[in-house]
Amino acid sequence: MAERKQFLGVAQANTDLLRLLSESSDRTVTDDELREQRISFAFGNALNSNKITKESVRRASQSVRLISS
């Protein structure tokens, strides 16, 4: 089996990324940010179609409501 470079050694941690993660760890996500994340998730998981746009997902999200139990 071919060895993969990514598994041959330990990569150094990206210090900028670690700093950003540390700074954002106690930040609260707003309702608007969460809504946009859900829209982005739905759009990214939609069938590959030129009829589905991020805006069409956004409009659909306004009329479709989830009921939690």
C-alpha positions as protocol buffer text, in pm:
chain_id: "A"
residue {
  index: 1
  type: MET
  ca { x: 0 y: 0 z: 0 }
}
residue {
  index: 2
  type: ALA
  ca { x: 133 y: 343 z: -89 }
}
residue {
  index: 3
  type: GLU
  ca { x: 239 y: 557 z: 203 }
}
residue {
  index: 4
  type: ARG
  ca { x: 80 y: 897 z: 225 }
}
residue {
  index: 5
  type: LYS
  ca { x: 292 y: 1202 z: 302 }
}
residue {
  index: 6
  type: GLN
  ca { x: 39 y: 1338 z: 549 }
}
residue {
  index: 7
  type: PHE
  ca { x: 94 y: 1037 z: 773 }
}
residue {
  index: 8
  type: LEU
  ca { x: 472 y: 1024 z: 759 }
}
residue {
  index: 9
  type: GLY
  ca { x: 531 y: 1291 z: 1021 }
}
residue {
  index: 10
  type: VAL
  ca { x: 368 y: 1527 z: 1265 }
}
residue {
  index: 11
  type: ALA
  ca { x: 272 y: 1857 z: 1108 }
}
residue {
  index: 12
  type: GLN
  ca { x: 333 y: 2181 z: 1292 }
}
residue {
  index: 13
  type: ALA
  ca { x: 21 y: 2353 z: 1419 }
}
residue {
  index: 14
  type: ASN
  ca { x: -77 y: 2670 z: 1236 }
}
residue {
  index: 15
  type: THR
  ca { x: -28 y: 2940 z: 1500 }
}
residue {
  index: 16
  type: ASP
  ca { x: -267 y: 3185 z: 1331 }
}
residue {
  index: 17
  type: LEU
  ca { x: -540 y: 2921 z: 1323 }
}
residue {
  index: 18
  type: LEU
  ca { x: -483 y: 2830 z: 1687 }
}
residue {
  index: 19
  type: ARG
  ca { x: -503 y: 3198 z: 1784 }
}
residue {
  index: 20
  type: LEU
  ca { x: -829 y: 3247 z: 1592 }
}
residue {
  index: 21
  type: LEU
  ca { x: -979 y: 2934 z: 1749 }
}
residue {
  index: 22
  type: SER
  ca { x: -882 y: 3055 z: 2094 }
}
residue {
  index: 23
  type: GLU
  ca { x: -1029 y: 3401 z: 2034 }
}
residue {
  index: 24
  type: SER
  ca { x: -1357 y: 3262 z: 1902 }
}
residue {
  index: 25
  type: SER
  ca { x: -1408 y: 2985 z: 2157 }
}
residue {
  index: 26
  type: ASP
  ca { x: -1622 y: 3194 z: 2391 }
}
residue {
  index: 27
  type: ARG
  ca { x: -1812 y: 3383 z: 2120 }
}
residue {
  index: 28
  type: THR
  ca { x: -2189 y: 3331 z: 2099 }
}
residue {
  index: 29
  type: VAL
  ca { x: -2335 y: 3261 z: 1757 }
}
residue {
  index: 30
  type: THR
  ca { x: -2623 y: 3494 z: 1669 }
}
residue {
  index: 31
  type: ASP
  ca { x: -2958 y: 3370 z: 1537 }
}
residue {
  index: 32
  type: ASP
  ca { x: -2883 y: 3531 z: 1199 }
}
residue {
  index: 33
  type: GLU
  ca { x: -2544 y: 3356 z: 1175 }
}
residue {
  index: 34
  type: LEU
  ca { x: -2700 y: 3022 z: 1266 }
}
residue {
  index: 35
  type: ARG
  ca { x: -2974 y: 3073 z: 1005 }
}
residue {
  index: 36
  type: GLU
  ca { x: -2712 y: 3146 z: 738 }
}
residue {
  index: 37
  type: GLN
  ca { x: -2513 y: 2836 z: 841 }
}
residue {
  index: 38
  type: ARG
  ca { x: -2825 y: 2622 z: 799 }
}
residue {
  index: 39
  type: ILE
  ca { x: -2897 y: 2776 z: 458 }
}
residue {
  index: 40
  type: SER
  ca { x: -2537 y: 2718 z: 350 }
}
residue {
  index: 41
  type: PHE
  ca { x: -2553 y: 2357 z: 472 }
}
residue {
  index: 42
  type: ALA
  ca { x: -2879 y: 2290 z: 287 }
}
residue {
  index: 43
  type: PHE
  ca { x: -2746 y: 2451 z: -32 }
}
residue {
  index: 44
  type: GLY
  ca { x: -2421 y: 2254 z: -12 }
}
residue {
  index: 45
  type: ASN
  ca { x: -2611 y: 1926 z: 28 }
}
residue {
  index: 46
  type: ALA
  ca { x: -2869 y: 1993 z: -244 }
}
residue {
  index: 47
  type: LEU
  ca { x: -2866 y: 1792 z: -563 }
}
residue {
  index: 48
  type: ASN
  ca { x: -2639 y: 1937 z: -828 }
}
residue {
  index: 49
  type: SER
  ca { x: -2895 y: 2142 z: -1016 }
}
residue {
  index: 50
  type: ASN
  ca { x: -2890 y: 2481 z: -1182 }
}
residue {
  index: 51
  type: LYS
  ca { x: -3242 y: 2538 z: -1047 }
}
residue {
  index: 52
  type: ILE
  ca { x: -3128 y: 2547 z: -684 }
}
residue {
  index: 53
  type: THR
  ca { x: -2955 y: 2862 z: -571 }
}
residue {
  index: 54
  type: LYS
  ca { x: -2856 y: 2983 z: -229 }
}
residue {
  index: 55
  type: GLU
  ca { x: -3129 y: 3246 z: -258 }
}
residue {
  index: 56
  type: SER
  ca { x: -3393 y: 2981 z: -341 }
}
residue {
  index: 57
  type: VAL
  ca { x: -3284 y: 2785 z: -32 }
}
residue {
  index: 58
  type: ARG
  ca { x: -3307 y: 3105 z: 171 }
}
residue {
  index: 59
  type: ARG
  ca { x: -3665 y: 3166 z: 47 }
}
residue {
  index: 60
  type: ALA
  ca { x: -3763 y: 2804 z: 115 }
}
residue {
  index: 61
  type: SER
  ca { x: -3622 y: 2829 z: 466 }
}
residue {
  index: 62
  type: GLN
  ca { x: -3867 y: 3109 z: 540 }
}
residue {
  index: 63
  type: SER
  ca { x: -4169 y: 2892 z: 464 }
}
residue {
  index: 64
  type: VAL
  ca { x: -4053 y: 2553 z: 593 }
}
residue {
  index: 65
  type: ARG
  ca { x: -4040 y: 2525 z: 971 }
}
residue {
  index: 66
  type: LEU
  ca { x: -3899 y: 2243 z: 1178 }
}
residue {
  index: 67
  type: ILE
  ca { x: -4091 y: 2135 z: 1485 }
}
residue {
  index: 68
  type: SER
  ca { x: -3881 y: 2013 z: 1774 }
}
residue {
  index: 69
  type: SER
  ca { x: -4023 y: 1748 z: 2001 }
}
